[in-house]
Amino acid sequence: MSSSDTSVRSSWARIDAWLRAQAPATFAVLAGPADPDGIEAAQTEMGVRFPSDLLDSLACHDGVTSWKTVLPVQSPLSAKGIAEFWSLNESIAGSDRDLREANEDEGEDEPWWHRDWIPWAASDGDAQVIDVRDGAHWGRLGTTAHDGTGCFRDGWPSLAAYLCEVADALESGGDVYGLVPYLLPGGELWWDLSGETRLNGAPLTPAPTTHVR
């Protein structure tokens, strides 16, 4: 069943509890709370104030200490990692209008990069971004690809909504972004398409649920 408390801190507490019990090797790579000075430094570098959802998430975990599939889309970044990813994409985009603006002739809704996207999770040049452009969609969560454009059509209204969906899937079953949780030997969590049985020769076991819908 879904928790009635959908806050970021509550969802991380649920995710943490599940990982401790079912996937301790994955739980072990989650970093502790972020240093407030590090968060302030990242915000200053980016010239933006982080949304409360992101501040609450960083207060739980300052990213990961090594790469593992903790979450189904991308691995959460540290405050420093957020600023570094943002700065790198800002540098690449520069004054290139092809990267800064959506190409409507190509059916694009979003550009390759916007300075008012906060990359909260990333891997291999792709990221989940929080949209802090002014407007009705402020705070929504979408994706951007190193070889594509930003996309919010299949995203979430907020980081809090995304983390609650992850916690629900771990506790009660279901998918997130089309991916379901599995366990690998050694106590690791893995997210993949439904019906998969092996990963690089290792068996994939459907993750056990701890709550009943």
Secondary structure, 3 states (H helix, E strand, C coil): CCCCCCCHHHHHHHHHHHHHHHCHHHHCCECCCCCHHHHHHHHHHHCCCCCHHHHHHHHHCCCECCCCCCCCCCCECCHHHHHHHHHHHHHHHCCCHHHHCCCHHHCCCCCCCCCCEEEEEEECCEEEEEECCCCCCCCCEEEECCCCCCEEEEEECCHHHHHHHHHHHHHHCCCECCEEEEEECCCEEEEECCCCCEECCEECEECCCCCCC
